[in-house]
Amino acid sequence: MNRIQVLLLSLCLPVWLAGCTGSQLRDEASPFYSVPAGSVLTLNRDITIPGDKVAAYVQDGKVLGYNDVDWYRPNCKFELYTISEQPRQVRADSFSITRVVDEIESSSLQGQVYYVAMVVGMGLDRSYVFNYATKMYLHSELQPDVYRMTCQHWEDVVDDRYLSVEQMRQAMGDVFTLAITPVDSAADAPADTPVDTPADNAGQ
C-alpha cells in the first residue's frame, strides 16, 4: 500500500466509523439509543392526576396508580410540578422534550422490595435491584405545570440496561405518542424550563 492510499485510509476511516456509530445509535430498539432533546411527547387524551399526588403511571397502554405498577416491566411516570388535594385533569396536548437524563436509582426508594437469587458459578448476590430511569423534561405553553415523563423499570446489576424507545412506546400504548426529532433538528427546541423539585418527594 503506497503513501497516498495510507493517507486516504487515515482520512476516511474516522468518517466511516462515525457513520456506523450514528446508524447504530439511531436504532430505536437498542437500549443504547437516547431520546434527543427537541423530540415531542403527545398526550392523546385527557388524563386525571389523583388528589394528593403529582403523577399518574402508564403501563401497557393503561393509566395506573402507583400501587398497580409492575416495576420490573416497562412503565412511564407522567408528572406535574405541584401537588393539590383535588384531582386535576391534564388535557390532551403536545409537549416539547427539553432535556433527557438517564439515572440509576435504588429501588428501595420506591418501595421496600427484596429478592434473593444466586448467580450459578459466580456467587453474586442479586438481592438488590435498581431503577433504570430515563427522565424526559417537558414544556408546554398551555399547561406549564406539566413537569416530566420518566420511563423506567427495575433491573438487577447483572442485566442492567435502560428502556429502549420501542419499550417506552409499548408502555405508553395509545395514551401517549413519542415522536423522535433528528438530532440535527433538535437545536430549534425551546429553551429548557427550570428544573425544580416537585412538592411530593415520595414520587407518587
Secondary structure, DSSP 8 states (H G I E B T S, - for coil): --HHHHHHHHHHHHHHHHHHHHHHHT-TTSTT----TT-EEEE-S-EEE-TT-SEEEEETTEEE-GGG--TTS-EEEEEESS--SS-EEE-SEEEEEEEEEEEEEEGGGT-------B-TTT--B---EEEEEEEEEEE-SS-TTEEEEEEEEEEETTS-----HHHHHHHHTTTEEEE---GGGGGGS---------S-TT--
